[in-house]
Structure formats: C-alpha cells, structure tokens
Amino acid sequence: MEKNNLEIAKTVWERASNQLESFMKLKGEFLENDYVELVGDTSKLIGFAKKASALISQKKFEYFLKGFNSDSVPTEEQIEKLTNYINNEQRAEFISDSFSKILLSKSTKACLIMGILLNSIIEKDKDVSYKELVCFNALLNFYDDDINNFDHIFRFISINSKRGFASLNGATYNNYIINENLDKVGVQLTIDKCMNFQILSEYSDIDSSFDEDDISMSSVELEKYHKVTDPGEMLFNLISKLSNNP
C-alpha cells in the first residue's frame, strides 16, 4: 500500500472504533488489548504491540481491506457506511468481534473473504444473520488449505450428490482426490473441521447384505454421507469470489 492509502485505510479503524465506543467500553477491551493498538504515527497502518506480530497482523488487515473493497482501499463512502452501520450495541459487538477475528485468523484468504462478507452486510445495512455468523466462525478457524479443500469438497458433492448428500468415500471420491492432486489426509481433516463448524452435515445409512445359504458371508456396513449446509453454500459462494481478488 502507498503511504496515502495507508492514511485512508487507517481511517477505517479510527472512525469505526470511535463509533464502537459510543455503544461499548471498548478502549480497554479491544483497541488497547493484547492484540492491537492504534498508534498516532500516520505513516503506519496499524501499530501492533505486546503479543501480536506487527507484520503478520498488518498483512491480515490489508487482505481484509482488499476484500472490503476489491478496487483499492475503502472509499470515503464505504467508511461512512461502516460508521453509520454501528448504530446499536448488537452491531457494535459484531463489528468488534469481526475485527478480532481478522487479527486472530489463521489464513490471509480467510481475512479477504471476511472483508467481502462484511462489506456485503454493511452495504445492505442489515443485522448479521446466523448463517453469516457461522461463516465468520468457520473462517476464523480455517487455514488456506482448508479453504482450497472445501472448494473441492463442495464441487464433488454438487456433482455426485443424491438429494444433496454424497459419499466422501469409495472409488469415485478417491479418483477425484487423485485427479485434483489433493492430500487425502488434509481433505479429511478439513471435512472434520467443516463438521465441527456447521459447514457440513452428516447422516449414516446401514448397507446390509445377507446370504441365506451362508450367514458367515453376510455383512453389515455403516455408510456415511455428507451434505453442505446453508452456511456452507454461503461460504462456497464467498470463496468463488476470490478469483476477483487475486
């Protein structure tokens, strides 16, 4: 970012934080906590102290800003909308929590997606929905690899699902993993994470085979099937927008 752009970007923090403080006592809880502290030096975007890494945290916030406004740093109009959006305590808590998630996230891609999502909410001037809260929470815990893996998981389920559910097992799934050059263990960890954060749902079905002549040849297997939840679909749509924010 150029120096003049840093000035504009820093305004996002200054004006949003001033509005937040009108509803919450955030100065000690957020702006001066262990993770972030805005400094008076206007040649810097953010001054980080104590436990946070300045360079990594600045990079995360820059990715967030890029998602918040894909063309450049946020415009004066967008900053005005962000400030006006914080008009009650609930919204103040949401914006504060969103900024915290950006700084605590594990992925710069996740920060970019959070920026896209937050901008969409503010543009519509609506309270955050449960689906959006689930997306924010999942993004906080996603690595870059999780975002890439989930993109593939969604596409596989979309192509191979029956009534929305698909088996993430068997020959078809294994061939897909191989053809897409994915790490099967890594994808499975992403599936587990998506289950924990309400991005995927699962149901089990019993596949039984009985041999009347030889009972020992009979078998009962538990098959697991997965479906993308509504927040999962929202997350995939947000991930799809990354191509516009390289």
C-alpha positions as CSV (number, residue, x, y, z in Angstrom):
1,M,0.0,0.0,0.0
2,E,1.2,3.6,-0.8
3,K,1.6,6.0,2.1
4,N,-1.6,8.0,1.1
5,N,-3.5,4.7,1.0
6,L,-2.3,3.9,4.5
7,E,-3.8,7.1,5.7
8,I,-7.2,6.2,4.2
9,A,-7.1,2.7,5.5
10,K,-6.2,3.8,9.0
11,T,-9.4,5.9,9.0
12,V,-11.4,2.6,8.9
13,W,-10.0,1.8,12.4
14,E,-10.3,5.3,13.8
15,R,-13.8,6.1,12.7
16,A,-15.2,2.6,13.3
17,S,-13.6,2.5,16.8
18,N,-15.0,5.9,17.7
19,Q,-18.4,4.7,16.8
20,L,-18.0,1.5,18.6
21,E,-17.0,3.4,21.8
22,S,-20.3,5.2,21.7
23,F,-22.1,1.9,22.5
24,M,-19.4,-0.1,24.3
25,K,-16.5,0.5,26.5
26,L,-14.0,-0.9,24.1
27,K,-10.9,1.2,24.6
28,G,-9.6,-1.2,27.3
29,E,-11.2,-4.3,25.9
30,F,-10.4,-4.1,22.1
31,L,-8.3,-1.2,21.0
32,E,-5.8,-1.5,23.7
33,N,-5.9,-5.2,24.3
34,D,-3.1,-7.8,23.8
35,Y,-3.6,-7.9,20.1
36,V,-3.9,-4.5,18.6
37,E,-3.2,-0.8,19.5
38,L,-3.7,2.0,17.1
39,V,-0.8,4.5,17.1
40,G,-0.6,8.1,16.3
41,D,2.1,7.7,13.6
42,T,0.1,8.2,10.4
43,S,2.9,6.8,8.3
44,K,1.9,3.3,9.6
45,L,-1.4,1.5,9.0
46,I,-1.5,-0.1,12.5
47,G,0.9,-0.2,15.4
48,F,0.9,-3.5,17.0
49,A,2.4,-4.2,20.4
50,K,2.6,-6.8,23.1
51,K,1.8,-10.3,21.9
52,A,0.9,-9.7,18.2
53,S,3.3,-9.8,15.4
54,A,3.2,-6.4,13.6
55,L,4.0,-7.6,10.1
56,I,1.7,-10.6,10.1
57,S,-1.2,-8.6,11.6
58,Q,-0.8,-5.8,9.2
59,K,-0.9,-8.3,6.3
60,K,-4.1,-9.8,7.6
61,F,-5.7,-6.4,7.9
62,E,-4.6,-5.4,4.4
63,Y,-6.2,-8.6,3.0
64,F,-9.4,-7.8,4.8
65,L,-9.3,-4.3,3.3
66,K,-8.8,-5.8,-0.1
67,G,-11.9,-7.9,0.3
68,F,-13.8,-5.0,1.8
69,N,-13.1,-3.0,-1.4
70,S,-11.6,-5.0,-4.2
71,D,-10.5,-2.0,-6.3
72,S,-8.4,-0.2,-3.7
73,V,-8.6,0.9,-0.1
74,P,-12.1,1.6,1.3
75,T,-13.6,4.8,-0.2
76,E,-14.9,7.6,2.0
77,E,-18.4,6.5,1.2
78,Q,-17.7,2.9,2.4
79,I,-16.1,4.2,5.6
80,E,-19.2,6.4,6.2
81,K,-21.4,3.4,5.7
82,L,-19.3,1.4,8.2
83,T,-19.5,4.2,10.7
84,N,-23.3,4.6,10.2
85,Y,-23.8,0.8,10.4
86,I,-22.7,0.8,14.1
87,N,-25.9,2.3,15.5
88,N,-26.7,-0.1,18.4
89,E,-24.9,-2.3,20.8
90,Q,-25.5,-5.5,19.0
91,R,-23.9,-4.2,15.8
92,A,-21.1,-2.7,17.8
93,E,-20.3,-6.1,19.3
94,F,-20.5,-7.7,15.8
95,I,-18.0,-5.3,14.2
96,S,-15.7,-5.5,17.2
97,D,-15.8,-9.3,17.1
98,S,-15.2,-9.2,13.3
99,F,-12.1,-7.1,13.7
100,S,-10.8,-9.5,16.4
101,K,-11.4,-12.5,14.1
102,I,-9.4,-10.8,11.4
103,L,-6.4,-10.4,13.7
104,L,-6.7,-13.9,15.2
105,S,-7.4,-15.7,11.9
106,K,-5.1,-18.4,10.6
107,S,-5.4,-17.5,6.9
108,T,-4.9,-14.4,4.8
109,K,-7.5,-15.8,2.3
110,A,-10.0,-16.0,5.2
111,C,-9.3,-12.3,6.0
112,L,-10.0,-11.4,2.4
113,I,-13.3,-13.4,2.5
114,M,-14.3,-11.8,5.8
115,G,-13.8,-8.4,4.1
116,I,-16.1,-9.4,1.2
117,L,-18.7,-10.7,3.7
118,L,-18.6,-7.7,6.0
119,N,-18.9,-5.3,3.1
120,S,-22.0,-7.2,1.9
121,I,-23.6,-6.9,5.3
122,I,-22.8,-3.2,5.6
123,E,-24.0,-2.4,2.1
124,K,-27.4,-3.9,2.8
125,D,-27.5,-2.2,6.2
126,K,-28.9,-5.3,7.9
127,D,-28.2,-7.1,11.1
128,V,-25.9,-10.1,10.7
129,S,-27.7,-13.4,10.2
130,Y,-27.0,-16.7,11.8
131,K,-25.6,-18.1,8.5
132,E,-23.1,-15.2,8.3
133,L,-22.1,-15.7,11.9
134,V,-21.4,-19.4,11.2
135,C,-19.3,-18.4,8.2
136,F,-17.3,-15.9,10.2
137,N,-16.6,-18.5,12.9
138,A,-15.6,-21.1,10.3
139,L,-13.2,-18.7,8.6
140,L,-11.6,-17.8,11.9
141,N,-10.5,-21.5,12.2
142,F,-9.7,-22.2,8.5
143,Y,-6.2,-22.4,7.1
144,D,-5.6,-21.5,3.4
145,D,-5.6,-25.3,2.7
146,D,-9.0,-25.7,4.3
147,I,-10.4,-23.0,2.0
148,N,-9.0,-24.8,-1.0
149,N,-10.1,-28.2,0.2
150,F,-13.7,-27.1,1.0
151,D,-13.9,-25.6,-2.5
152,H,-13.2,-29.1,-3.9
153,I,-15.4,-30.8,-1.4
154,F,-18.3,-28.6,-2.4
155,R,-17.8,-29.2,-6.1
156,F,-17.6,-33.0,-5.5
157,I,-20.8,-33.1,-3.5
158,S,-22.6,-31.0,-6.0
159,I,-21.7,-33.3,-8.9
160,N,-22.2,-36.6,-7.1
161,S,-25.0,-36.0,-4.6
162,K,-28.3,-37.7,-4.3
163,R,-30.9,-35.5,-2.6
164,G,-28.0,-33.2,-1.6
165,F,-25.9,-36.0,0.1
166,A,-22.8,-37.6,-1.3
167,S,-20.4,-40.3,0.0
168,L,-16.9,-38.9,0.7
169,N,-15.5,-42.4,0.3
170,G,-15.2,-45.1,-2.3
171,A,-13.7,-45.2,-5.8
172,T,-15.4,-42.1,-7.2
173,Y,-14.2,-40.0,-4.3
174,N,-10.7,-41.4,-4.3
175,N,-10.4,-40.9,-8.0
176,Y,-11.4,-37.3,-7.6
177,I,-8.8,-36.7,-4.9
178,I,-6.1,-38.2,-7.1
179,N,-7.2,-36.3,-10.2
180,E,-7.3,-33.0,-8.4
181,N,-3.9,-33.7,-6.8
182,L,-5.2,-33.3,-3.3
183,D,-3.8,-34.6,0.0
184,K,-6.4,-37.1,1.2
185,V,-5.4,-36.8,4.8
186,G,-5.6,-33.0,4.6
187,V,-9.0,-33.1,3.0
188,Q,-10.3,-35.4,5.7
189,L,-9.1,-33.0,8.4
190,T,-11.0,-30.2,6.5
191,I,-14.1,-32.4,6.4
192,D,-13.9,-32.9,10.2
193,K,-13.4,-29.2,10.7
194,C,-16.4,-28.4,8.5
195,M,-18.5,-30.8,10.6
196,N,-17.5,-29.1,13.8
197,F,-18.3,-25.6,12.4
198,Q,-21.7,-26.4,10.8
199,I,-20.4,-26.2,7.2
200,L,-21.2,-29.8,6.5
201,S,-23.8,-32.2,7.9
202,E,-23.7,-35.9,8.0
203,Y,-26.0,-38.9,8.1
204,S,-25.3,-42.6,8.3
205,D,-27.0,-45.4,6.5
206,I,-26.7,-49.1,7.0
207,D,-25.8,-51.2,3.9
208,S,-26.6,-54.8,4.6
209,S,-26.0,-57.9,2.6
210,F,-27.5,-61.3,3.7
211,D,-26.5,-64.7,2.3
212,E,-29.3,-67.2,3.3
213,D,-27.1,-70.1,2.4
214,D,-24.0,-69.0,4.3
215,I,-24.6,-66.5,7.2
216,S,-20.9,-66.0,7.6
217,M,-20.8,-64.3,4.2
218,S,-23.4,-61.8,5.3
219,S,-22.2,-58.3,6.1
220,V,-23.5,-55.0,7.6
221,E,-21.6,-51.8,6.8
222,L,-22.2,-48.3,8.1
223,E,-22.0,-45.8,5.3
224,K,-21.6,-42.1,6.0
225,Y,-22.9,-39.3,3.7
226,H,-22.3,-35.6,3.8
227,K,-24.3,-32.6,2.7
228,V,-23.3,-28.9,2.5
229,T,-25.3,-26.8,5.0
230,D,-26.8,-23.4,4.1
231,P,-23.9,-21.6,5.7
232,G,-21.6,-23.9,3.7
233,E,-23.3,-22.8,0.5
234,M,-22.8,-19.2,1.5
235,L,-19.1,-19.9,2.3
236,F,-18.6,-21.5,-1.1
237,N,-20.1,-18.5,-2.9
238,L,-17.8,-16.3,-1.0
239,I,-14.8,-18.5,-1.9
240,S,-15.8,-18.3,-5.5
241,K,-15.4,-14.5,-5.4
242,L,-11.7,-14.9,-4.6
243,S,-10.9,-15.1,-8.3
244,N,-11.9,-11.4,-8.4
245,N,-9.5,-10.7,-5.6
246,P,-6.2,-12.5,-6.5
